[in-house]
Amino acid sequence: MSSKPIYLDCQATTPLDERVLQAMLPYFREYFGNPASSSHQYGWEAEAGVKQGRQLLAEAINAEPEEIVFTSGATEANNLAIKGVAEALFQKGRHLITVQTEHNAVLDPCQYLESLGFEVTYLPVNPDGTIDLAELERAFRPDTILVSVMAANNEIGVLQPLQEIGAICKERGVFFHTDAAQAIAKITLDVRELNIDLMSLTAHKIYGPKGIGALYVRRRNPRVRLAAQLHGGGHERGMRSGTLYTPQIVGFGKAVELALSEMEAEAKRLIGLRERLRSQLSVLEEIYINGHPQQRLPGNLNISVGGVDGAALLLGLQPVVALSSGAACSSAKAAPSHVLKALGRSEKLASASVRFGIGRFNTEEEIDKVAAQAIATIQSLRGSFKF
Ligand SMILES: *Cc1c(COP(=O)(O)O)cnc(C)c1O
């Protein structure tokens, strides 16, 4: 029956874990109240779910529950962090620092701010995708108000040195924001230890529901000032108005709790699957790994393939495996990935890339099938290119 391709696109989104769904269901049915209704039981029941979700999220990153602002996802959290800080601090300064390989949900708000008169430095990356800390230090100006560097890249899985970046920002008294949509509950993220002031999160990359995310906003040492981007009933301490989406928040909390409790064992298993895939593909020549070989998400493998057409390669893989060449949101564009270009890949190699996003429900058997299909496809494409 199951003729659908194997799902290996876990950097785009992940399937909902059944245990998360079960935790959410009562909040669609019996506990349907508005969590802000403080005068009756329906409100209290919903508020209890929200409180639990908020608590689980806060614990996961060593924050206080009051420091969690729920949003519709990481896109909104990034917008709130970047535009919110810029708007609150524009009298202090109008310069921001970010990185060329960031997600569009960071790059686009930065470009929007540029159109308003802010200035943004887009740091280049090393060939392995990590930033150069000396380059970061040189980018600071007296009017710098925010540094935004992602925790884990959505295309190549590369982990940035958050500890060092946090220390550099703290020393200069500049707020540090990180987009941790790909990193939450996959690596340890302690906002106190890492000196993170703002952190964007989302549920649907960790087997939770779509349409729910959060922004961590530091309240002490230092307190982050932020201008709301959605005005209304004053929810989330005035930073994000709108009735809280109780079932999604409950699901987010459950997803984080599960991923954290299984984090170490799961990382080991995913690295095993990733290395299994990588070693099988290594029978081919001209396979280039994009991004740092170890300092990356356990389940991510991104390769560029020499001597093949990128579109033909994806087409050849399609019947067996569901994946993409890069970010889901930019794969509709014909242009090669801005991330791979920032690594210094040629136009040709940047276009012929495949992102394998391995996740919780993938098996060794699936990896072997995908590897066999990739090898056959690449060999046949190269064969037909011969003259
Ligand atoms: C998926 C993703 C986003 C967008 O998150 P949504 O919750 O879908 O809005 C932002 N940044 C990164 C790094 C992502 O992987």
The ligand as an SDF file (V2000), in Angstrom:
LIG
                    3D

 15 15  0  0  0  0  0  0  0  0999 V2000
   11.9280   26.5140    9.9410 C   0  0  0  0  0  0  0  0  0  0  0  0
   12.8160   27.6500   10.3030 C   0  0  0  0  0  0  0  0  0  0  0  0
   12.3030   28.9280   10.5100 C   0  0  0  0  0  0  0  0  0  0  0  0
   10.8400   29.2550   10.3160 C   0  0  0  0  0  0  0  0  0  0  0  0
   10.0900   28.7010   11.3470 O   0  0  0  0  0  0  0  0  0  0  0  0
    8.4820   28.6910   11.2380 P   0  0  0  0  0  0  0  0  0  0  0  0
    8.0930   28.2030   12.5890 O   0  0  0  0  0  0  0  0  0  0  0  0
    8.1600   27.7500   10.1530 O   0  0  0  0  0  0  0  0  0  0  0  0
    8.0500   30.0760   10.9880 O   0  0  0  0  0  0  0  0  0  0  0  0
   13.1710   29.9280   10.8700 C   0  0  0  0  0  0  0  0  0  0  0  0
   14.4830   29.6830   11.0260 N   0  0  0  0  0  0  0  0  0  0  0  0
   15.0130   28.4680   10.8360 C   0  0  0  0  0  0  0  0  0  0  0  0
   16.4660   28.2650   11.0370 C   0  0  0  0  0  0  0  0  0  0  0  0
   14.2030   27.4160   10.4640 C   0  0  0  0  0  0  0  0  0  0  0  0
   14.7400   26.2220   10.2590 O   0  0  0  0  0  0  0  0  0  0  0  0
  1  2  1  0
  2  3  1  0
  2 14  2  0
  3  4  1  0
  3 10  2  0
  4  5  1  0
  5  6  1  0
  6  7  2  0
  6  8  1  0
  6  9  1  0
 10 11  1  0
 11 12  2  0
 12 13  1  0
 12 14  1  0
 14 15  1  0
M  END
$$$$
